[in-house]
Amino acid sequence: MKKVLFPVLVIMMMLVEQVINAQAIPTYPIPSYNVRVIGYANFRQDYHLNSKSTREKRNVQVNITSSNPYGCTATVWIYSLDHATVLGPFTVTCGQTLTVPIDDRQWGVLVESEEEVFVDVWIVTGDNSTIKGGNNEKQESNHSELGFIFEQFTSPVYIN
């Protein structure tokens, strides 16, 4: 029985891996702006661009918009690239900006929506500047008006 069970499990694992790999999730840099999402999209900090460690407070911010006049929602997970921390899921509605405090590790954001939405993802530092990276940067003043200091790293703050 063991001789049959082990090969069957190995084959099943290989099939599951193929299915997961067949559903490629597009990955974008942080910051990214006006990214069209239907289904899943992944956003990640670039290791090389942000390799220096800092102790200042940082917030990852995710804004969801849509051309749908009846509104929209998206589910957002924020995760450390070392896979030690996953925050969420958070439900974000159109026009709402999710703000979550993060530490000095590299981070990623996974967004899922069943309808077409447009997503902005950026990181604001304690001095209200946007962390640079990617090819589609936006001026800092557009998204860095938030000057609050957050003490807890696990509770999100929603700002309209």
C-alpha positions in Angstrom: 0.0 0.0 0.0 2.8 2.4 0.9 4.5 1.7 -2.5 1.3 2.9 -4.3 0.4 5.8 -2.1 3.7 7.6 -2.3 3.8 7.8 -6.2 0.2 8.9 -6.3 0.9 11.7 -3.8 3.9 12.8 -5.8 1.9 12.9 -9.0 -0.9 14.8 -7.4 1.6 17.4 -6.0 3.1 17.8 -9.5 -0.4 18.4 -11.0 -1.3 21.0 -8.4 2.0 22.8 -9.0 1.3 22.8 -12.8 -2.2 24.3 -12.2 -0.8 27.0 -10.0 1.9 27.9 -12.4 -0.5 27.9 -15.3 -2.4 30.7 -13.5 0.4 33.3 -13.7 -0.2 36.3 -11.6 1.2 39.5 -13.1 3.8 41.2 -10.8 4.4 45.0 -10.7 6.9 47.1 -8.8 6.1 49.2 -5.8 5.3 52.0 -6.4 2.8 51.4 -9.2 -0.1 53.6 -10.3 -3.2 53.0 -12.3 -2.7 49.3 -12.8 -5.7 47.5 -14.3 -6.6 44.4 -12.2 -9.2 41.7 -13.0 -8.5 38.6 -10.9 -5.1 38.8 -9.1 -2.2 41.2 -9.3 1.0 41.1 -7.2 3.1 44.2 -6.3 6.6 43.8 -4.9 9.4 46.0 -3.7 12.6 45.7 -5.6 15.4 44.2 -3.5 18.1 46.2 -5.3 16.4 49.6 -5.3 15.6 49.5 -1.6 18.4 47.4 -0.1 19.3 49.8 2.8 17.7 49.2 6.1 15.9 52.0 7.8 14.3 52.5 11.2 11.8 55.2 10.2 8.2 54.4 10.2 6.7 53.4 6.8 3.2 52.8 5.6 2.2 50.8 2.5 -0.8 52.4 0.8 -3.2 50.8 -1.6 -5.9 52.8 -3.4 -8.7 51.2 -5.5 -10.7 53.0 -8.2 -13.0 51.9 -10.9 -15.0 53.3 -13.9 -18.0 51.4 -12.6 -20.5 54.0 -11.3 -21.9 51.4 -8.8 -18.7 51.0 -6.9 -16.3 48.2 -6.5 -14.3 46.2 -3.9 -11.0 44.4 -3.8 -9.4 42.1 -1.3 -5.8 43.0 -0.3 -3.1 41.0 1.4 0.2 42.6 2.5 3.1 40.3 3.1 6.8 40.4 3.8 9.0 39.1 1.1 10.7 36.8 3.6 7.2 35.2 4.0 7.3 35.6 7.8 4.3 38.0 8.0 1.0 38.2 6.1 -1.4 41.0 7.0 -5.0 40.7 5.8 -7.2 40.0 4.1 -8.5 43.6 3.9 -11.6 44.6 1.9 -11.1 47.9 0.2 -13.9 49.7 -1.6 -13.6 52.2 -4.5 -12.1 55.5 -3.6 -10.7 54.2 -0.3 -7.0 54.1 0.5 -5.8 51.3 2.8 -2.9 52.4 4.9 -1.0 49.7 6.8 2.2 50.3 8.9 5.1 48.1 7.9 8.6 47.6 9.2 12.0 47.9 7.4 11.7 44.6 5.6 10.8 44.3 1.9 7.1 43.9 1.3 4.6 42.9 -1.3 0.9 43.4 -1.9 -1.5 40.9 -3.5 -4.8 42.4 -4.8 -7.8 40.3 -5.9 -10.9 41.6 -7.5 -13.6 39.9 -9.5 -14.4 43.1 -11.4 -12.1 45.5 -13.2 -10.4 47.9 -10.8 -7.4 50.3 -11.0 -4.9 50.0 -8.3 -2.2 52.3 -6.9 0.3 50.9 -4.5 3.1 53.0 -2.9 5.0 53.3 0.4 5.3 56.5 2.4 8.1 57.0 4.8 8.0 58.8 8.1 9.1 62.0 6.4 6.2 61.8 4.0 8.2 60.9 1.0 7.4 58.1 -1.4 9.9 55.3 -1.8 11.1 55.4 -5.3 11.3 52.4 -7.7 9.6 51.0 -10.8 8.9 52.8 -14.0 5.6 54.5 -13.2 6.4 56.9 -10.4 4.0 59.6 -9.3 4.9 62.9 -7.8 5.2 62.6 -4.0 2.7 65.3 -3.2 -0.1 63.3 -4.9 -0.1 60.5 -2.3 2.0 61.6 0.7 -0.3 64.1 2.5 -0.7 61.6 5.3 1.4 62.7 8.3 0.1 60.4 11.0 2.4 58.2 13.0 1.1 54.7 13.6 2.2 52.6 16.6 0.8 49.2 15.8 2.0 47.2 12.9 -1.0 44.9 12.6 -4.0 47.2 12.6 -4.9 48.9 9.3 -6.1 52.5 9.0 -8.6 53.4 6.3 -8.6 56.9 4.9 -11.0 58.2 2.3 
